[in-house]
């Protein structure tokens, strides 16, 4: 069993991966959505990812560039917009990034193509560039889009390879998805590849719904979390992944501050959700942190061993001691992801999932 946290190449996500220890139970999927930092003179995001991979030679990483994100309905952050302009205007830019990472033995490059302008041979073209460098290749399949690439995909995929099925926030029970999953299972029997499903398990879990405690069956937030996913995936796929507690897609600009923290118990899949004061960026410190430090989750649900091993718990202690700024939203994102990774690692080691 492996856990595949699907994370964007943003500061909070990369900080969590860099500073959180995890065993080979965890195989992060890094989704590169920008390649420069805001500060001039700093190393690029891609340089940072490369250093991260070199610093963790005993951990495997999937590296991809998402080609089917919906990039039109909101204003993108400028570095993301610039990155995708390069990707869309220069065919070799995508290929060169994958080749750069494929040379590392602990990297599995992910072949992902733009399905809006896909033509037969696109997958093979990328595989040809990678197969002499990497012995393992992964292929991304978007939910409800398998038919678009099915013939070429199942001709190319081999026994050492991986298929990653991006379920988004859909259910396995939907008829069209059930048909796709059965096709994947059938081809897996023939070809012997490993299958992975990733899902955004939160749907409309908005700020006001967080109850400042554990989320219970009668809470409105309860219906916004797919708790069944962690049992259901085992019927269909070898490995599973999610967004490691991140509720929304963080690549768009604008918006107001909604100080919030979502976390999970170690021995169950019960979630705890906390919120500060809407539109008050200082309430991370004055309200959210105070509530969390008094919570049942912090005081009773986390073991001393976890608090020692979890980078997120170390940051919480630093917030409390004012060693780090509690009003930094990026740091809270790092706390969320670090806790999820450490907890899922624990769950797999103890056969909880």
Secondary structure per residue as TSV (DSSP state, phi and psi in degrees):
chain	resnum	aa	ss	phi	psi
A	1	X	-	360.0	135.8
A	2	X	-	-132.2	147.8
A	3	X	B	-108.1	130.8
A	4	X	-	-119.9	87.5
A	5	X	-	-69.1	125.1
A	6	X	E	-96.4	109.0
A	7	X	E	-128.5	140.3
A	8	X	E	-74.6	160.2
A	9	X	S	-84.6	58.6
A	10	X	S	-113.5	167.5
A	11	X	H	-59.7	-47.7
A	12	X	H	-63.2	-39.8
A	13	X	H	-66.8	-47.7
A	14	X	H	-69.3	-33.6
A	15	X	H	-62.4	-40.9
A	16	X	H	-63.4	-46.8
A	17	X	H	-64.6	-33.9
A	18	X	H	-72.3	-38.1
A	19	X	H	-104.6	-10.1
A	20	X	-	-95.4	122.8
A	21	X	-	-71.7	140.8
A	22	X	-	-149.2	151.5
A	23	X	-	-84.8	-174.3
A	24	X	T	-75.8	5.2
A	25	X	T	-67.1	-21.2
A	26	X	B	-112.3	127.8
A	27	X	-	-127.0	88.5
A	28	X	-	-62.8	143.5
A	29	X	E	-105.2	110.1
A	30	X	E	-95.5	120.7
A	31	X	E	-104.0	103.1
A	32	X	-	-75.6	118.5
A	33	X	-	-123.6	-0.8
A	34	X	-	-159.2	160.2
A	35	X	-	-130.9	8.0
A	36	X	-	-133.3	159.8
A	37	X	-	-98.6	161.9
A	38	X	S	-67.6	-37.1
A	39	X	S	-78.4	131.6
A	40	X	T	-70.1	146.0
A	41	X	T	84.2	-2.6
A	42	X	S	-89.7	159.4
A	43	X	-	-63.5	154.7
A	44	X	-	-75.5	164.4
A	45	X	H	-59.7	-40.1
A	46	X	H	-64.3	-37.1
A	47	X	H	-61.0	-42.4
A	48	X	H	-62.5	-42.2
A	49	X	H	-63.9	-40.4
A	50	X	H	-62.8	-41.7
A	51	X	H	-64.8	-38.5
A	52	X	H	-59.9	-47.4
A	53	X	H	-64.1	-40.7
A	54	X	H	-66.8	-29.6
A	55	X	H	-78.7	-13.2
A	56	X	-	-127.6	66.3
A	57	X	T	-67.0	-18.4
A	58	X	T	-89.9	-1.8
A	59	X	S	-110.9	137.7
A	60	X	-	-89.8	145.0
A	61	X	E	-130.4	139.8
A	62	X	E	-93.5	136.4
A	63	X	E	-123.2	127.6
A	64	X	E	-143.9	164.1
A	65	X	-	-118.8	111.7
A	66	X	-	-60.1	126.6
A	67	X	S	-109.2	-1.2
A	68	X	-	-130.0	26.4
A	69	X	-	-68.6	147.0
A	70	X	-	-80.3	103.1
A	71	X	-	-104.9	16.0
A	72	X	S	-111.1	-21.0
A	73	X	S	-87.2	-11.1
A	74	X	S	-138.7	166.3
A	75	X	-	-79.6	124.3
A	76	X	B	-75.4	153.8
A	77	X	-	-61.4	143.1
A	78	X	H	-56.3	-44.0
A	79	X	H	-63.2	-32.6
A	80	X	H	-68.9	-44.4
A	81	X	H	-60.3	-43.4
A	82	X	H	-64.9	-40.1
A	83	X	H	-61.9	-46.6
A	84	X	H	-72.1	-24.5
A	85	X	H	-64.0	-42.0
A	86	X	H	-65.5	-43.2
A	87	X	H	-60.7	-43.9
A	88	X	H	-78.4	-23.6
A	89	X	H	-96.4	-19.3
A	90	X	-	-128.6	102.5
A	91	X	H	-58.3	-35.1
A	92	X	H	-75.6	-19.0
A	93	X	H	-61.4	-46.9
A	94	X	H	-60.0	-50.0
A	95	X	H	-60.0	-44.2
A	96	X	H	-65.1	-35.7
A	97	X	H	-65.4	-44.9
A	98	X	H	-62.9	-41.6
A	99	X	H	-62.8	-39.9
A	100	X	H	-57.3	-41.1
A	101	X	H	-86.6	-26.3
A	102	X	H	-63.8	-20.4
A	103	X	T	-70.2	-16.0
A	104	X	S	-85.9	132.4
A	105	X	T	-68.2	-19.7
A	106	X	T	-97.4	17.1
A	107	X	E	-115.8	134.1
A	108	X	E	-112.4	105.9
A	109	X	E	-69.1	143.5
A	110	X	E	-108.9	123.4
A	111	X	E	-86.7	122.0
A	112	X	-	-140.7	129.7
A	113	X	-	-122.1	156.0
A	114	X	-	-72.8	112.5
A	115	X	T	-74.3	-16.1
A	116	X	T	-71.1	-28.8
A	117	X	S	-127.1	26.7
A	118	X	-	-62.7	140.4
A	119	X	-	-136.2	150.6
A	120	X	T	-53.6	132.3
A	121	X	T	107.5	-15.1
A	122	X	H	-64.4	-42.2
A	123	X	H	-66.0	-44.4
A	124	X	H	-63.1	-35.6
A	125	X	H	-61.3	-46.0
A	126	X	H	-69.1	-40.0
A	127	X	H	-61.5	-39.8
A	128	X	H	-58.6	-36.6
A	129	X	H	-72.8	-24.2
A	130	X	H	-104.2	-25.9
A	131	X	T	-66.6	-26.8
A	132	X	T	-81.6	-8.6
A	133	X	T	-106.1	-42.7
A	134	X	-	-117.9	133.2
A	135	X	S	-82.9	-13.3
A	136	X	-	-125.7	132.2
A	137	X	E	-132.4	143.0
A	138	X	E	-112.7	151.8
A	139	X	E	-123.9	131.1
A	140	X	E	-91.0	130.3
A	141	X	E	-119.3	121.5
A	142	X	E	-83.5	140.8
A	143	X	T	-56.0	137.5
A	144	X	T	68.4	10.0
A	145	X	-	-123.5	9.3
A	146	X	H	-56.1	-40.2
A	147	X	H	-58.3	-29.8
A	148	X	H	-62.1	-39.8
A	149	X	H	-116.8	5.0
A	150	X	H	-53.7	-51.9
A	151	X	H	-61.0	-47.3
A	152	X	H	-70.2	-42.0
A	153	X	H	-58.3	-50.3
A	154	X	H	-75.9	-13.6
A	155	X	H	-78.2	-33.1
A	156	X	H	-90.0	-37.3
A	157	X	-	-66.2	138.2
A	158	X	-	-119.6	-179.3
A	159	X	T	-63.4	-33.2
A	160	X	T	-84.9	-3.5
A	161	X	-	-90.8	176.0
A	162	X	E	-130.0	143.4
A	163	X	E	-113.1	124.7
A	164	X	E	-108.6	118.5
A	165	X	E	-101.9	114.0
A	166	X	E	-88.1	98.4
A	167	X	E	-78.3	-10.4
A	168	X	E	53.6	-126.1
A	169	X	T	-116.1	28.6
A	170	X	-	-86.8	169.7
A	171	X	-	-103.8	149.7
A	172	X	T	-64.1	-22.2
A	173	X	T	-76.4	-17.4
A	174	X	S	-62.9	133.8
A	175	X	H	-57.2	-46.4
A	176	X	H	-64.2	-34.7
A	177	X	H	-74.7	-39.3
A	178	X	H	-57.6	-39.9
A	179	X	H	-64.7	-42.8
A	180	X	H	-62.0	-45.7
A	181	X	H	-62.7	-39.8
A	182	X	H	-64.2	-37.6
A	183	X	H	-63.1	-43.8
A	184	X	H	-61.2	-44.2
A	185	X	H	-62.0	-41.2
A	186	X	H	-63.3	-45.3
A	187	X	H	-70.6	-29.1
A	188	X	H	-65.1	-38.9
A	189	X	H	-59.6	-40.0
A	190	X	H	-75.3	-39.8
A	191	X	H	-101.6	-25.6
A	192	X	-	83.0	12.0
A	193	X	-	-74.0	165.7
A	194	X	E	-90.4	141.1
A	195	X	E	-113.2	142.0
A	196	X	E	-131.8	138.6
A	197	X	E	-118.1	136.7
A	198	X	E	-121.8	143.6
A	199	X	E	-145.4	144.9
A	200	X	-	-86.6	104.0
A	201	X	-	-81.6	-5.8
A	202	X	B	-103.8	132.1
A	203	X	S	-131.9	113.2
A	204	X	S	60.1	33.5
A	205	X	-	-85.2	83.1
A	206	X	-	-89.7	165.8
A	207	X	G	-49.8	-50.0
A	208	X	G	-64.8	-18.5
A	209	X	G	-81.1	-12.5
A	210	X	-	-74.7	125.5
A	211	X	-	-93.2	3.7
A	212	X	S	63.5	36.0
A	213	X	E	-174.0	-163.7
A	214	X	E	-66.9	146.5
A	215	X	-	-89.4	117.8
A	216	X	-	-105.7	165.6
A	217	X	T	-60.5	-27.0
A	218	X	T	-89.0	-5.1
A	219	X	S	-77.3	145.6
A	220	X	G	-62.6	-29.1
A	221	X	G	-67.6	-24.6
A	222	X	G	-60.8	-39.1
A	223	X	G	-74.2	-7.5
A	224	X	G	-94.0	1.1
A	225	X	B	-122.7	129.6
A	226	X	-	-87.4	82.6
A	227	X	T	-67.2	-27.6
A	228	X	T	-69.2	-20.6
A	229	X	H	-53.4	-40.8
A	230	X	H	-71.3	-15.4
A	231	X	H	-97.4	-40.6
A	232	X	H	-65.4	-36.9
A	233	X	G	-59.9	-29.4
A	234	X	G	-64.7	-21.9
A	235	X	G	-72.4	-20.7
A	236	X	T	-125.1	-29.5
A	237	X	-	-130.5	156.4
A	238	X	S	-74.8	-45.3
A	239	X	E	-125.3	164.5
A	240	X	E	-137.0	159.1
A	241	X	E	-152.6	167.4
A	242	X	-	-152.5	-164.7
A	243	X	-	-99.3	18.2
A	244	X	T	53.9	44.7
A	245	X	T	87.3	-3.7
A	246	X	-	-83.2	123.8
A	247	X	-	-86.8	-27.6
A	248	X	S	-132.7	162.5
A	249	X	-	-76.2	116.1
A	250	X	T	-93.3	31.1
A	251	X	T	-107.1	5.2
A	252	X	B	-103.5	152.4
A	253	X	-	-94.2	168.5
A	254	X	-	83.5	-172.6
A	255	X	-	97.5	164.5
A	256	X	-	-106.9	169.9
A	257	X	-	-81.1	127.7
A	258	X	-	-126.7	82.8
A	259	X	-	-61.1	116.8
A	260	X	E	-150.6	158.3
A	261	X	E	-146.0	126.2
A	262	X	E	-119.2	131.4
A	263	X	E	-144.5	175.3
A	264	X	E	-136.5	150.6
A	265	X	-	-77.3	159.6
A	266	X	S	-77.9	-42.9
A	267	X	S	-99.1	-2.7
A	268	X	S	-139.4	-177.8
A	269	X	-	-106.6	19.2
A	270	X	-	-64.7	131.9
A	271	X	E	-99.7	151.8
A	272	X	E	-123.3	131.5
A	273	X	E	-125.2	133.4
A	274	X	E	-130.1	149.6
A	275	X	E	-141.3	149.8
A	276	X	-	-92.7	-138.7
A	277	X	-	-106.1	126.8
A	278	X	T	-54.9	133.5
A	279	X	T	66.3	14.5
A	280	X	-	-115.7	95.9
A	281	X	T	-65.6	-17.5
A	282	X	T	-82.6	-9.5
A	283	X	H	-80.1	-4.6
A	284	X	I	-55.2	-43.4
A	285	X	I	-84.0	-47.0
A	286	X	I	-79.3	-21.1
A	287	X	I	-128.7	-57.5
A	288	X	I	-61.9	-51.3
A	289	X	H	-62.1	-41.6
A	290	X	H	-60.8	-46.0
A	291	X	H	-61.8	-43.9
A	292	X	H	-68.3	-40.1
A	293	X	H	-65.6	-21.5
A	294	X	T	-93.9	-1.1
A	295	X	S	-78.9	159.6
A	296	X	H	-64.6	-35.9
A	297	X	I	-61.1	-50.8
A	298	X	I	-67.6	-39.7
A	299	X	I	-90.4	-23.8
A	300	X	I	-128.4	-24.7
A	301	X	I	-93.0	-18.0
A	302	X	S	-102.0	130.4
A	303	X	-	-78.3	156.2
A	304	X	H	-56.5	-36.4
A	305	X	H	-63.0	-43.4
A	306	X	H	-63.1	-44.4
A	307	X	H	-63.0	-24.6
A	308	X	H	-79.7	-39.4
A	309	X	H	-86.8	-20.1
A	310	X	-	-88.1	118.7
A	311	X	H	-60.3	-35.4
A	312	X	H	-62.8	-40.6
A	313	X	H	-66.4	-35.5
A	314	X	H	-62.7	-39.5
A	315	X	H	-67.3	-40.9
A	316	X	H	-57.4	-45.6
A	317	X	H	-62.0	-37.1
A	318	X	H	-68.1	-37.0
A	319	X	H	-58.7	-47.4
A	320	X	H	-63.2	-35.6
A	321	X	T	-89.4	3.3
A	322	X	T	59.0	27.6
A	323	X	S	-76.7	-32.0
A	324	X	S	-123.8	153.8
A	325	X	-	-73.2	115.4
A	326	X	T	-68.8	-15.4
A	327	X	T	-94.6	26.6
A	328	X	-	-102.6	104.6
A	329	X	H	-59.2	-35.3
A	330	X	H	-62.7	-38.2
A	331	X	H	-64.7	-38.4
A	332	X	H	-65.9	-34.5
A	333	X	H	-64.1	-41.6
A	334	X	H	-61.4	-40.8
A	335	X	H	-59.0	-48.6
A	336	X	H	-57.5	-52.1
A	337	X	H	-66.6	-43.9
A	338	X	H	-58.4	-44.4
A	339	X	H	-64.0	-43.1
A	340	X	H	-62.5	-45.2
A	341	X	H	-62.6	-47.4
A	342	X	H	-64.0	-39.4
A	343	X	H	-69.2	-42.8
A	344	X	H	-66.1	-37.0
A	345	X	H	-57.6	-46.1
A	346	X	H	-62.3	-44.8
A	347	X	H	-61.1	-41.3
A	348	X	H	-68.3	-44.3
A	349	X	H	-62.1	-27.8
A	350	X	T	-108.3	18.2
A	351	X	T	55.2	33.5
A	352	X	-	-83.0	-25.8
A	353	X	-	-128.5	360.0
